[in-house]
């Protein structure tokens, strides 16, 4: 995780804290960004601004780096809001912005679409796509097959701890009705997984028909 504080931040005023025998303030960040299923587990400061400022300091990034990422994910979120007062989707956006501030080479997300509306999912898909394009490994654990169809390049399906399917998204998600998004179910056996793919196909067909006239 990239949430551990460095020795110069949040120093104890009195007493001591030990986790597995170590002082958390001495644990250096690892090169993995984790967004757990309950994002609030990683939020411990009093305001959104403090969380972002702390992320910038821990990562050695210019001030405002985390805030800029947060504005991409959750536009208009006020600095003075307490993280515990945010909606589930807003907390997810804040934690993801914090985790991405250090540009970790590996990003792990557990059920990241819980509590997100359609527009928030669109923003999340865009940000994760950019991370992958920059060469980072993004691993998502989710039951949201619609999100998988739009976002993933490879899908691995687990059942009772065993791998039951592994391969390119287009192959795996249509291999069983249980994995398939609604578009694939409705348009089977045509190879479309998302509404965007259908729209692109219709646009291409329209352009071809116009050129043939």
Beta strands, then each sheet from edge to edge (+ up, - down):
strand 1: 32-35
strand 2: 106-110
strand 3: 137-141
strand 4: 154-159
strand 5: 162-168
sheet 1: 1+ 2+ 3+
sheet 2: 4+ 5-
end
